[in-house]
Amino acid sequence: MGLLSLPCRGLLRVFEEIAERAERELYSDEATMAELTELYARLESGALAEEAFGRREAELVERLEEIEARRRTSRA
């Protein structure tokens, strides 16, 4: 039975690794700041409407606040 569960455990580990990398990317202030910078550039070039900009900017600022809060709790 142990031999049969080996592929499942390997697949589970792959999914765990993907989740960990996605979380690191989501909570990366560098990636979020880069996205925010690109958002401002798209607004200035006229490629993005003010309304869409405002919504996305609010999401990114909120994410940056979450990142900072996570850092504060991890230091404590």
N, C-alpha and C positions, 0 to 999 in steps of 0.2 A: 504494500500500500504506500510506503514511503517513497518509493521510486516514482509512482504515478503522481504524487503531489509535487514533485520537483519542478515540472514546467509551470505549474500554477504559482508556486512561490517565486520563481524567476520572473514571471509576468507581473506579479504583485509588486516586486521590487522595482521593475521598470516603471510602473504607474506611480509608485511612491517618489521615484527620482524625478519624473516629469512634474509631479505636483510640487515638489520642493523647489525645482527650478522656476516654475511659474510663480510661486509665492515670492521667491527672491526678486524676480523681475518686477512683479507687481509692487513690491515694497522697496524698490530701488529709487532713491531720490534722483540719481543721475538720469535714469531713463525717463522719469516723470518730468524733470526739468527740461530734458531734450524735447519731449513731446509738447510741453508748454511753449517752448521757444518756436517750434515748428508751427504751432497753432497761431501764435502772434504773427509769424511771417505770412501764413495763409490769409489772415485777416487783412494785413497791410497790402497784400497783392490783390485783394478783391476776390480771392478764390473761396472765401468763406463769409457767410452772412453774419452780421452782428449777433443775431439771435442764437444761431448755432454756436458761435464763438463763446457767448456768455454761458451757455449750458455746459459746454465742454470745459471751459476754464474753471467753472465752479467745481466740477468733478475732479479735475486735476489738483486744484488747491486743497480740496478735501482730502485727497489721497496723500498729499504732502503733509498735511496735518496728522493723518493717521500714522504715517511713517515716523514723524517726530515723536508722537505719543508712544509708539512701539519702542523707539530707541530709549526714551526716558524710563519706561518700565523695565526694559532689559538691563539698564545700568543700575537700577535700584536693588 
